[in-house]
């Protein structure tokens, strides 16, 4: 975050646990990050790394039980999202913090036309009458690039293509002019051409509306073209955080470096064979007492097996949770 900037969202030491029949699963372990106004923050990691659970924890979207937020704070407009009453949180979730889910077909209600679904938050949170809400709903469909918007308000979700359904979901999330938009892998189910269109749309909307965006993905190629800053998650923790150019040019964590080696290159500056990260992400039955990546890391040494590294400076606006220094090929002097 730029020096002196006041974050629109400030998360500290977030902890989330799932209670299962076989015991506790520690899905989010002391996650901290901030988000500046107008910033697009990329959140990257494999499935199971805690990306979506982290963001859903902030705005009360996880079912409880089995989920429990065990600690931390999430300050938004002076209020701690983790401690305010549900009634107050509902006035923030949607109107001020929008959420776009991965699969629009399961997120949109198939029995209501899209006009009704866009108008509902406008009437509920913005106090608009039916005529005002319908006019605004048409403007929103036009904003997200759906042609013949006035007529298409009467169409049902199944009458839209996958990419158009995702645009409708973005229109619903933008209906109340939120300060923050959280997009949870919104292009994963789309083909490459439509994915590029949605990415271009999000960049244009961010610039046009000035909102801050959190973009959750497992695809570093997507992040390269859209984000200002990136946090990399593994084992329910943030293992690296940096401006996007710094992360791609000077990755510090072995997991980040491995992720980058799985991304195809068209310039020929990487190995001809894509890397496979052997092994599986950990299922954490307790708060990690050692490095969660140690079993999959080619640089792990004794300290990695007995101590969980905390984030430490690795450059301007860049920090990493790792005891190994790629610049020297030796353990860090910490």
Phi, psi and omega in degrees: 000139180301146180302134177083349180286143177266121183292144174283336177216131182228108184254132181224126171054043179291132178229128179227134183235144171252132177266115181239171180297332181266004178126188182279145172241117182272090189280328181229125189232096175058050179278131177229137173195165173228166183222123180274154175302132178079359182277147170250109184259121176271137177240115191240147175165164177294166170301134181092002182278348177105008184298301184292320180299321178302309185288323178290331176297324185296326187242021170069035181264357179270137178292134181231114354289168011271349185278144174223127171275114189266348182176171177106184179215156177217094187272121177226119180052043176082355181250145176270109183301335183277349186238346182286156179297154181302323180299319178289323179296324179295333178283346178260316182289115184105290180297322186242335173233105180273158182222128176247121184272168186292317186247103183293335183291328178269347180269328177277144179279119186290345185263357177241143176292161186291332177300314178300319185288330175282323183288332185304308179294331179294319180284325183283316188258334184256355176070023181279150171278179187297319181295315179296317182295320180293320178297318179292322178299320178295318177300321181292318177296322176294321180299321182269009169086028176264117182290157179053049190299320182301317180288322186286348173301334182272355182276156180262160184309322183292347180272000179251150172289171180301315180294321179291324176298321179294325176295322177297318178298321178294320178299318178296317181294331181270356191306320185258020179054062184292155174284329182228136174241124176256120181247113186263094180046054187287351181247004186299320185273004185257154177288167190300320181296314180292323177303316179297322178296318179294320178297315177298320178298315182295320178297319180293317181294320178299315180292323184285321187261342178075015180279158172273145184231135169250118184249111181267130180200163170257000189254106179293334177297323176294315183298323183302327185263358188228332191270154169269321183217155185229138165243136181254127182247143175208134177059035178075015181229156170276116182260342177202148180212130184194159167303150191300318180293322179294320181296316181287327182274336185214059180295138185252329183271138178304328178292316177299316180298321178293319177300317180296328180283351175269355182269125178298145178242137178261000183262350179077014182266011176234171181301144183296334178260132178287144181279146171250129177276106183293151177089185184233152174300151183285149167258112192267112178271357178205166175301131184302130177257355178216176181296127182290340183266359190303323184288342183249005188256132178279356182247004183296140176225187190310314183297328181296336183270351184234354183215136178271116184293139175264160181294134182225152183300141178223017182145182181292115182068018187234127173220159186212146176254081183201140179274349184262138181253111182293338181291323182256343186071019181231166174302147178292150178272073180228000000 
